């Protein structure tokens, strides 16, 4: 059974850092576009960072550019989201998505809370 499992969320003070991980099982991520989304309470889910299947192309939301970095390790079936200089407005549930030719998988999400 194909699935994605996120981890690494938690409570962090403003200005702090977290690294989220998303591990795939039941399929290999090498042929998939990997994307991190987030959803804050009362808001729509939004794309945060995306990486092409080759790993050569990355796209970021304007609100996280320069602070977040997406990376992938296909051998470990894992995609990461390094989040630096966190702000209270980064508080949300973060979801991992894998997509290839119309086939998509989602993780269950991991909560990130930025608060003093």
SULKA-V967390 format. One record per backbone hydrogen bond with DSSP energy under -0.5 kcal/mol. NH is the residue of the N-H (numbers start at 1). CO is the residue of the C=O. If there is no record, write none. Layout:
((NH;CO) (NH;CO))
This chain:
((3;25) (4;106) (5;23) (7;21) (10;111) (12;113) (15;86) (16;13) (18;83) (20;81) (21;7) (22;79) (23;5) (24;77) (25;3) (31;28) (32;29) (33;99) (34;51) (35;97) (36;49) (37;95) (38;46) (39;93) (43;40) (46;38) (48;36) (49;36) (50;59) (51;34) (52;57) (55;52) (59;50) (61;48) (64;61) (65;61) (67;64) (68;64) (69;82) (71;80) (73;78) (76;73) (77;74) (78;73) (79;22) (80;71) (81;20) (82;69) (83;18) (83;81) (84;67) (84;82) (85;15) (86;16) (90;87) (91;88) (92;112) (93;39) (94;92) (94;110) (95;37) (97;35) (98;105) (99;33) (100;103) (103;100) (104;102) (105;98) (107;96) (108;4) (110;94) (112;92) (113;10) (115;12) (115;113))
